[in-house]
Amino acid sequence: MTTVRCDRKEELHTRRRLWFRWGGPIIGGLLTLALGLGAWAQQVPVKPAPEHGGHGTPEEWKFTWPAGDPARGREVFVKLECFSCHEVKGEQFPTPDAGLEPGKVGPELSFMAPLHPAEYFAEAIINPSAVIEEGKGYRAPDGKSKMPSYNDLVTAQEVIDLVAYLKGLKGTDTRRGQDGSGGHMMAPGHRMPGN
């Protein structure tokens, strides 16, 4: 009985030695070959990351405006009383009154949603002097926009929601300026989407 056990033990040791002598290197070689072939087959150029110390902006990066809540954006429109200067056809806001001050009433907003990307509306809210339509009286004597800055009165989320409200407007006004802007002139360097 002990002989059978020793023979079996010897047989197991022989198999293990053969495995380690031939099986390990064969499997290792096959893995190396597979990895090499996989890398060769892909041959996808890898863009080097910007230097760590430079913190460079990725080449294809573009700011993506977050989605907001149009209903909460309408509430922000009311809170800031934007309707006192901007008409929105189809809404029940009071009609803006320019009185004797040219340029007090800004452009009607309901037809502008398809004319501008969300980032354009955001810039108009955050930095009203970035683009000022000439010839309408929107420029103040100091050269800035007559539209006030609301940056101290709104949160980033409120601006996101307000932009969502403006982008969701579906006006019936089909007027278009020569530049396709609906009568809203573009400043040099600013272009309509698709133009």
Order of alpha helices (4+ residues) and beta strands (2+ residues): alpha-alpha-alpha-alpha-alpha
